[in-house]
Amino acid sequence: MKRLLLCMVVLLLAAGLFAGGQPDGGSSGSGQKPVTIRVIKIDDPLEAMAFRDIVNEFHQIENGKYAHVNVEFDIKPFAELFPSITKAVATKADIDIAMVDGPNVRHFAFNNVIRDLTEYFSPEELKTWAPQSVEEGSYAGRFYGPPLAQSAQLLWYNVDMMNEAGIDVSNTAGWKLGPNGEALRNFQKLTVDRNGDGTPEVFALNTDGPWDYFYGLTNRSAGRKGSNTYKAVADDGITFVGYFDTPEAIAAFQFQQDLVYKYKVKSAQTITNQMFTGLSATHFYQDMIIGTQKDMFPDFKMGAIEPTYWETPICHTGSWHYGILTTSPHFEEALAFVKFAASDAGAKYIWKYKNQFPANVNLYNSIDEFVDPASPRHLMVEYFQKAGVMRIATPAYTEYNTLFTEFWQSLMAGERDVPALTRKYAAEMQKAAQPYKGWNSR
């Protein structure tokens, strides 16, 4: 209920800011002619509150140097965002800044949708953000956009269920996967089938959307660091055959399916708040789950350990980046806004309202929840630094992720020939990536 009321307040606040007016009613404190920069981004009520404060402070920096700059937001559902960005450039629409998901920076840079910002950020400025964020915002050795935030995952758990199952989690290291691994033994202890009908009332594992961000770790973890399996795509960014479908990857995918149909410790269905409502004992997710727990389930006892893994511990990183469109009519003002929004001063508002892992090193090193050794967020930072890698490096990430989603849905639906399914999709991913041949040699 608290989050619902918060969203209602956000919508009221956003009515003025996102409709395009200046906070002061349109007057320019700097005495300069008003300029309007437009930002296209995903629809996110919590971000609306953050950007309200970011814009307000942006108007005050450097003695009001940018008080004449209006900032308007064109918000889109996730499914419409990327096509809208491409269309804005193709039609030379009056859009200046786009929020781009980290793995898609390469795609938009390759297609000349977002501008190369390398010369506008010094090496010292790049140290503002975690190395993963700088890598995610870069293409072919050039920097295209600073981050809004970061992300990493842990295995969150119901403390009471873990205690009832007699599982010791004082050692927070991840459990190894596989038919003989510690993970399966613990998952079986956590699964509850009270009436013995073969359908558990409580599953050990939650099920999330069929996205590469979560489940692309399945195959990558099955390989040693630097191996074809670990990389999932060749260094050329377009070769998936022999990488996505290695024997190790196929075995890992098969085991994920077995968790549902053979061992019955995981549901094939995605259920909202599955762990919080008592339908699963664990949830593999980002630290934003803490905000959900605090807002909606304040009495829920939640702990965390490192995620499960096969051969190599790994977590996917990355979140949104600020990209300035090549067709922006107001580059100077757009750059100033992007620099401020991505700075420690701007990023503190994203943390305040979204409660998401900051990309800014100074920021997360100064927040108690990330510094306190007893906090799950401290564990997440340690795991991020140890095992965090960006999602696969390909300019065809959008195409790849669409195909991965189809693949995962078929896998979870019980497709019997997992090797053939994996090889089929590796070939389709490779075919879809061919238009980008030579992308990393530009």
C-alpha positions as CSV (number, residue, x, y, z in Angstrom):
1,M,0.0,0.0,0.0
2,K,2.9,2.3,0.8
3,R,4.4,1.9,-2.7
4,L,0.9,2.4,-4.3
5,L,0.5,5.7,-2.4
6,L,4.0,6.7,-3.4
7,C,3.3,6.1,-7.0
8,M,0.1,8.2,-6.8
9,V,2.2,11.0,-5.3
10,V,4.8,10.6,-8.0
11,L,2.2,10.9,-10.8
12,L,1.1,14.2,-9.4
13,L,4.6,15.5,-9.0
14,A,5.5,14.3,-12.5
15,A,2.5,16.1,-14.1
16,G,4.4,19.3,-14.0
17,L,8.0,18.2,-14.5
18,F,7.4,15.5,-17.2
19,A,4.9,17.8,-19.1
20,G,7.9,20.1,-19.7
21,G,7.6,23.2,-17.5
22,Q,10.4,24.8,-15.6
23,P,10.1,24.5,-11.8
24,D,9.9,28.3,-11.5
25,G,7.1,28.6,-14.1
26,G,9.3,29.2,-17.1
27,S,11.4,32.2,-16.1
28,S,15.1,32.1,-16.6
29,G,17.2,33.0,-13.6
30,S,20.3,33.2,-15.7
31,G,18.9,35.9,-18.0
32,Q,19.5,33.7,-21.1
33,K,17.0,32.6,-23.6
34,P,15.2,29.5,-22.4
35,V,16.3,26.2,-23.9
36,T,14.4,22.9,-23.7
37,I,16.2,19.6,-23.7
38,R,14.2,16.4,-24.0
39,V,14.9,13.1,-22.5
40,I,13.4,9.8,-23.6
41,K,13.3,7.1,-20.9
42,I,11.5,4.2,-19.4
43,D,8.4,4.8,-17.4
44,D,9.5,4.5,-13.7
45,P,7.6,6.4,-11.0
46,L,10.5,6.3,-8.5
47,E,12.9,7.7,-11.1
48,A,10.3,10.5,-11.7
49,M,10.9,11.6,-8.1
50,A,14.6,11.4,-8.4
51,F,14.7,13.4,-11.7
52,R,12.5,16.1,-10.1
53,D,15.2,16.7,-7.6
54,I,18.0,16.3,-10.1
55,V,16.5,18.9,-12.3
56,N,15.9,21.3,-9.4
57,E,19.6,21.1,-8.3
58,F,20.8,21.2,-11.9
59,H,19.2,24.6,-12.1
60,Q,21.1,25.8,-9.1
61,I,24.7,24.6,-9.9
62,E,27.4,27.1,-10.9
63,N,25.3,30.0,-9.6
64,G,22.3,29.2,-11.8
65,K,24.3,28.8,-15.0
66,Y,21.7,26.4,-16.4
67,A,18.6,27.9,-14.8
68,H,17.4,28.7,-18.4
69,V,17.4,25.0,-19.4
70,N,14.1,23.2,-19.3
71,V,14.2,19.5,-19.0
72,E,11.3,17.5,-20.4
73,F,10.8,13.8,-20.2
74,D,9.1,11.5,-22.8
75,I,8.4,8.4,-20.9
76,K,7.8,5.0,-22.6
77,P,7.0,1.5,-21.6
78,F,10.1,-0.8,-21.8
79,A,8.8,-2.5,-25.0
80,E,8.5,0.8,-26.8
81,L,11.7,2.5,-25.5
82,F,14.4,1.3,-27.9
83,P,12.3,1.5,-31.1
84,S,11.4,5.0,-30.1
85,I,15.0,6.0,-29.6
86,T,15.9,4.7,-33.1
87,K,12.9,6.4,-34.6
88,A,13.8,9.7,-32.9
89,V,17.2,9.7,-34.7
90,A,15.8,8.5,-38.1
91,T,13.2,11.3,-38.1
92,K,15.5,13.9,-36.5
93,A,13.0,14.4,-33.8
94,D,13.7,17.0,-31.2
95,I,15.1,14.5,-28.6
96,D,18.5,15.2,-26.9
97,I,19.1,12.4,-24.4
98,A,18.1,8.7,-24.3
99,M,18.3,6.3,-21.4
100,V,20.0,3.2,-22.8
101,D,20.3,-0.2,-21.2
102,G,24.0,-1.0,-20.7
103,P,24.2,-4.0,-23.1
104,N,22.6,-1.8,-25.8
105,V,25.2,1.0,-25.7
106,R,27.2,-0.9,-28.3
107,H,24.2,-1.3,-30.5
108,F,23.3,2.3,-30.5
109,A,26.9,3.4,-30.9
110,F,27.4,1.1,-33.9
111,N,24.3,2.5,-35.5
112,N,25.4,6.2,-34.9
113,V,22.4,6.8,-32.7
114,I,24.3,8.1,-29.7
115,R,27.3,10.4,-29.7
116,D,30.9,9.6,-28.8
117,L,31.6,11.5,-25.6
118,T,35.2,10.4,-25.1
119,E,36.7,13.9,-25.4
120,Y,34.3,15.3,-22.8
121,F,35.2,12.9,-20.0
122,S,38.8,12.9,-18.6
123,P,40.4,9.7,-17.2
124,E,39.9,11.1,-13.8
125,E,36.2,11.7,-14.3
126,L,35.8,8.1,-15.5
127,K,37.1,7.0,-12.1
128,T,33.8,8.3,-10.7
129,W,32.1,5.0,-11.7
130,A,32.9,1.3,-11.2
131,P,35.1,-0.1,-14.0
132,Q,32.2,-2.3,-15.1
133,S,30.0,0.8,-15.7
134,V,32.7,2.4,-17.8
135,E,33.1,-0.7,-19.9
136,E,29.3,-1.0,-20.3
137,G,29.2,2.6,-21.5
138,S,31.9,2.1,-24.1
139,Y,32.3,0.8,-27.6
140,A,35.4,0.1,-29.6
141,G,37.6,1.9,-27.0
142,R,35.4,5.0,-26.9
143,F,33.1,6.3,-24.2
144,Y,29.5,6.9,-25.1
145,G,27.6,7.4,-21.9
146,P,27.9,7.5,-18.1
147,P,25.7,5.3,-15.9
148,L,22.6,6.0,-13.9
149,A,23.1,3.1,-11.5
150,Q,24.5,-0.4,-11.3
151,S,23.3,-3.8,-10.5
152,A,24.3,-7.2,-9.2
153,Q,22.6,-10.2,-7.7
154,L,22.5,-12.3,-4.6
155,L,20.5,-15.4,-3.5
156,W,18.0,-13.9,-1.0
157,Y,16.3,-16.3,1.4
158,N,13.5,-16.6,3.9
159,V,15.4,-16.8,7.2
160,D,12.6,-18.8,9.0
161,M,12.5,-21.4,6.2
162,M,16.3,-21.7,6.1
163,N,16.3,-22.4,9.8
164,E,13.5,-24.9,9.7
165,A,15.4,-26.8,7.0
166,G,18.5,-26.9,9.2
167,I,20.7,-25.2,6.6
168,D,23.8,-23.3,7.9
169,V,24.2,-20.1,6.0
170,S,26.9,-18.6,8.3
171,N,29.3,-19.2,5.3
172,T,27.9,-16.9,2.7
173,A,29.7,-18.5,-0.2
174,G,27.5,-19.7,-3.1
175,W,26.4,-23.3,-3.4
176,K,27.7,-25.4,-6.3
177,L,25.2,-26.6,-8.9
178,G,24.9,-30.0,-10.5
179,P,23.3,-33.4,-9.7
180,N,25.8,-33.9,-7.0
181,G,26.1,-30.4,-5.8
182,E,25.4,-28.7,-2.5
183,A,22.8,-26.5,-4.1
184,L,20.5,-29.4,-5.1
185,R,20.7,-31.0,-1.7
186,N,19.7,-27.7,0.0
187,F,17.0,-27.0,-2.6
188,Q,15.5,-30.4,-1.8
189,K,15.5,-29.6,1.9
190,L,13.8,-26.3,1.3
191,T,11.0,-27.7,-1.0
192,V,7.8,-28.5,0.9
193,D,5.1,-30.9,-0.5
194,R,2.8,-31.2,2.5
195,N,0.2,-33.5,1.0
196,G,2.6,-35.6,-1.0
197,D,0.8,-35.1,-4.3
198,G,4.0,-34.3,-6.2
199,T,3.2,-30.6,-6.5
200,P,5.0,-28.6,-3.8
201,E,3.3,-25.9,-1.8
202,V,6.7,-24.2,-1.3
203,F,9.4,-24.4,-4.0
204,A,13.1,-23.8,-3.1
205,L,13.6,-21.4,-6.0
206,N,11.7,-18.5,-7.4
207,T,11.2,-18.1,-11.1
208,D,11.7,-14.7,-12.8
209,G,11.2,-13.4,-16.3
210,P,13.0,-15.3,-19.0
211,W,15.7,-12.8,-19.5
212,D,19.4,-13.1,-20.2
213,Y,20.2,-10.8,-17.3
214,F,19.2,-13.5,-14.9
215,Y,19.4,-16.8,-16.8
216,G,22.3,-16.1,-19.2
217,L,24.4,-16.8,-16.1
218,T,23.3,-20.5,-16.3
219,N,25.6,-21.3,-19.2
220,R,28.4,-18.8,-18.5
221,S,29.0,-20.0,-15.0
222,A,29.5,-23.6,-16.4
223,G,32.8,-22.5,-18.0
224,R,36.1,-21.4,-16.6
225,K,36.8,-17.7,-16.9
226,G,37.8,-16.9,-20.4
227,S,36.5,-20.1,-21.9
228,N,34.0,-20.2,-24.8
229,T,31.3,-21.3,-22.4
230,Y,32.0,-18.4,-20.0
231,K,32.0,-15.8,-22.8
232,A,28.9,-17.2,-24.5
233,V,29.8,-15.3,-27.7
234,A,33.1,-15.0,-29.5
235,D,35.3,-11.9,-29.3
236,D,34.0,-10.8,-32.7
237,G,30.6,-10.3,-30.9
238,I,28.7,-12.2,-33.6
239,T,29.7,-15.9,-33.4
240,F,27.5,-17.9,-31.0
241,V,27.9,-21.4,-32.4
242,G,30.6,-23.1,-30.3
243,Y,30.0,-20.6,-27.5
244,F,26.4,-20.5,-26.5
245,D,26.0,-24.3,-27.2
246,T,29.1,-25.9,-25.8
247,P,28.7,-29.3,-24.0
248,E,29.1,-27.5,-20.6
249,A,26.4,-25.0,-21.5
250,I,24.0,-27.7,-22.7
251,A,24.5,-29.6,-19.4
252,A,23.8,-26.5,-17.4
253,F,20.6,-25.8,-19.4
254,Q,19.5,-29.4,-19.0
255,F,20.0,-29.2,-15.2
256,Q,17.9,-26.0,-15.0
257,Q,15.1,-27.8,-16.7
258,D,15.6,-30.8,-14.4
259,L,15.1,-28.5,-11.4
260,V,11.6,-28.0,-12.6
261,Y,10.5,-31.4,-14.0
262,K,12.9,-34.0,-12.5
263,Y,13.7,-32.7,-9.0
264,K,10.6,-30.4,-8.7
265,V,12.3,-27.8,-6.6
266,K,11.4,-24.9,-8.8
267,S,8.2,-23.7,-10.5
268,A,8.1,-23.1,-14.2
269,Q,5.7,-20.2,-13.5
270,T,6.7,-16.6,-12.8
271,I,4.9,-15.4,-9.6
272,T,5.1,-11.9,-8.3
273,N,6.7,-11.7,-4.8
274,Q,6.9,-15.5,-4.7
275,M,9.3,-15.6,-1.8
276,F,7.6,-12.9,0.2
277,T,4.2,-14.6,-0.1
278,G,5.6,-18.0,1.1
279,L,5.6,-19.7,-2.2
280,S,9.4,-20.1,-2.5
281,A,12.2,-20.1,0.0
282,T,14.8,-18.2,-2.0
283,H,14.9,-15.5,-4.7
284,F,17.8,-14.7,-7.0
285,Y,17.6,-11.0,-7.6
286,Q,19.1,-7.5,-7.4
287,D,19.3,-5.4,-4.2
288,M,16.2,-3.6,-5.2
289,I,14.4,-6.5,-3.5
290,I,15.3,-4.8,-0.2
291,G,13.1,-1.8,-1.1
292,T,10.2,-4.2,-1.9
293,Q,10.7,-6.0,1.5
294,K,10.8,-2.7,3.4
295,D,7.8,-1.1,1.7
296,M,5.5,-4.1,1.4
297,F,6.7,-6.9,3.7
298,P,8.3,-5.1,6.6
299,D,8.0,-8.1,9.0
300,F,9.6,-10.5,6.6
301,K,13.0,-11.9,7.7
302,M,15.3,-11.9,4.8
303,G,19.0,-12.9,4.5
304,A,21.4,-13.3,1.5
305,I,24.3,-15.4,0.3
306,E,26.3,-15.4,-2.9
307,P,24.4,-16.9,-5.9
308,T,24.7,-20.6,-6.9
309,Y,27.2,-21.4,-9.6
310,W,28.7,-24.3,-11.6
311,E,32.4,-23.8,-12.4
312,T,32.9,-20.1,-11.9
313,P,31.1,-17.6,-9.7
314,I,29.6,-14.8,-11.9
315,C,27.0,-12.1,-11.7
316,H,25.7,-9.9,-14.5
317,T,26.1,-6.2,-14.0
318,G,24.7,-3.1,-15.7
319,S,21.8,-0.8,-15.7
320,W,20.8,2.4,-17.6
321,H,23.2,4.8,-19.2
322,Y,22.8,8.4,-20.4
323,G,23.3,8.7,-24.1
324,I,23.2,11.9,-26.1
325,L,21.6,11.5,-29.5
326,T,23.6,12.4,-32.5
327,T,20.7,14.5,-33.7
328,S,20.5,16.5,-30.5
329,P,19.9,20.2,-31.3
330,H,21.2,21.3,-27.8
331,F,24.4,19.3,-27.3
332,E,26.1,21.7,-24.8
333,E,23.1,21.8,-22.5
334,A,22.5,18.1,-22.8
335,L,26.1,17.3,-21.9
336,A,25.9,19.6,-18.9
337,F,22.8,17.8,-17.7
338,V,24.2,14.3,-18.3
339,K,27.4,15.2,-16.5
340,F,25.5,16.5,-13.5
341,A,22.9,13.7,-13.4
342,A,25.7,11.0,-13.5
343,S,27.8,12.8,-10.9
344,D,27.8,11.9,-7.2
345,A,25.6,14.9,-6.6
346,G,23.0,13.7,-9.1
347,A,23.3,10.0,-8.5
348,K,22.5,10.5,-4.8
349,Y,18.8,11.1,-5.8
350,I,18.6,7.9,-7.8
351,W,19.8,6.1,-4.6
352,K,17.4,8.0,-2.4
353,Y,14.3,7.1,-4.3
354,K,15.1,3.9,-6.1
355,N,17.3,2.4,-3.4
356,Q,19.4,0.8,-6.2
357,F,23.1,0.0,-6.1
358,P,24.9,3.1,-7.2
359,A,27.5,3.0,-10.0
360,N,29.4,5.9,-8.3
361,V,32.3,4.5,-6.3
362,N,32.4,7.3,-3.8
363,L,28.7,7.1,-3.2
364,Y,28.5,3.4,-2.5
365,N,31.6,3.6,-0.4
366,S,30.0,6.2,1.8
367,I,26.6,4.6,2.4
368,D,26.3,2.6,5.6
369,E,24.4,-0.3,4.0
370,F,27.2,-0.9,1.6
371,V,30.0,-0.4,4.2
372,D,28.6,-2.4,7.1
373,P,30.1,-5.9,6.9
374,A,26.9,-7.3,8.4
375,S,24.7,-5.9,5.7
376,P,23.6,-7.9,2.6
377,R,24.4,-4.9,0.5
378,H,28.0,-5.1,1.7
379,L,28.1,-8.7,0.6
380,M,26.7,-7.7,-2.8
381,V,29.4,-5.1,-3.3
382,E,32.0,-7.7,-2.5
383,Y,30.5,-10.1,-5.0
384,F,30.1,-7.4,-7.6
385,Q,33.8,-6.6,-7.3
386,K,34.8,-10.3,-7.3
387,A,32.5,-11.8,-9.9
388,G,30.6,-9.0,-11.7
389,V,30.9,-8.9,-15.5
390,M,28.8,-7.1,-18.1
391,R,26.4,-9.0,-20.1
392,I,27.7,-10.5,-23.3
393,A,29.6,-8.1,-25.6
394,T,27.7,-7.9,-28.8
395,P,26.1,-5.1,-30.8
396,A,23.3,-7.5,-31.5
397,Y,22.2,-7.7,-27.8
398,T,18.6,-6.7,-28.5
399,E,18.3,-9.5,-31.1
400,Y,20.2,-11.9,-28.8
401,N,18.0,-11.2,-25.8
402,T,14.8,-11.7,-27.8
403,L,16.0,-15.1,-29.0
404,F,17.3,-16.0,-25.5
405,T,13.8,-15.2,-24.1
406,E,12.3,-17.6,-26.6
407,F,14.9,-20.2,-25.9
408,W,14.3,-20.0,-22.1
409,Q,10.6,-20.2,-22.4
410,S,10.9,-23.4,-24.5
411,L,13.3,-24.8,-22.0
412,M,11.0,-24.1,-19.1
413,A,8.0,-25.4,-21.0
414,G,9.7,-28.8,-21.0
415,E,11.3,-29.1,-24.5
416,R,12.7,-32.6,-24.4
417,D,15.7,-32.3,-26.7
418,V,17.7,-29.7,-24.9
419,P,20.9,-30.1,-26.9
420,A,19.0,-29.6,-30.2
421,L,17.1,-26.6,-28.8
422,T,20.4,-25.0,-27.7
423,R,22.1,-25.6,-31.0
424,K,19.1,-24.3,-32.9
425,Y,19.1,-21.0,-31.0
426,A,22.9,-20.6,-31.1
427,A,22.6,-20.7,-34.9
428,E,19.7,-18.2,-34.9
429,M,21.6,-15.9,-32.6
430,Q,24.5,-16.0,-35.0
431,K,22.4,-15.4,-38.0
432,A,20.7,-12.4,-36.3
433,A,24.1,-10.9,-35.5
434,Q,25.6,-11.0,-39.0
435,P,24.6,-7.5,-40.0
436,Y,27.0,-6.2,-37.4
437,K,30.1,-8.0,-38.9
438,G,33.2,-5.9,-38.3
439,W,31.5,-3.7,-35.6
440,N,34.5,-3.9,-33.2
441,S,37.1,-3.0,-35.8
442,R,35.8,0.5,-36.5
